[in-house]
Amino acid sequence: QVQLVDSGGGLVQAGGSLRLSCAFSGDVFGIYEMGWFRQAPGKERDLVASIRRSGSSIYGDNMKDRFTISRDNAENTVFLQMNSLKPEDTAVYYCNILPRGLITGYWGKGTLVTVSS
């Protein structure tokens, strides 16, 4: 009953931009939070950014300057605009949707972002 699709990754040169998107559908009683996480090789999965139902946003360390999270409530879609990408941004980016009433959310399968030097 729940479907979550994250997409938009790819290969980009340093300094370039990408826009990730995550579309959610399912039988839930509203969405509390939508967010993006990333996991680089050999590292833990870390928060990139999240946005809550109020519209407030939270960014992980060293993310706010170049990344922007936004949402489309009508389509239950969350976006991550990534600008001035650097090789160290290379990672698998995962979407997470937290519905109201749940402690843990639903994860996307991830979309790979590769930034070349």
Secondary structure, DSSP 8 states (H G I E B T S, - for coil): --EEEEE--EEEETT--EEEEEEEESS-S-EEEEEEEEE-TTS--EEEEEEETTS-EEE-TTTTTTEEEEEEGGGTEEEEEE-S--GGG-EEEEEEEEETT-SS-EE---EEEEEE-
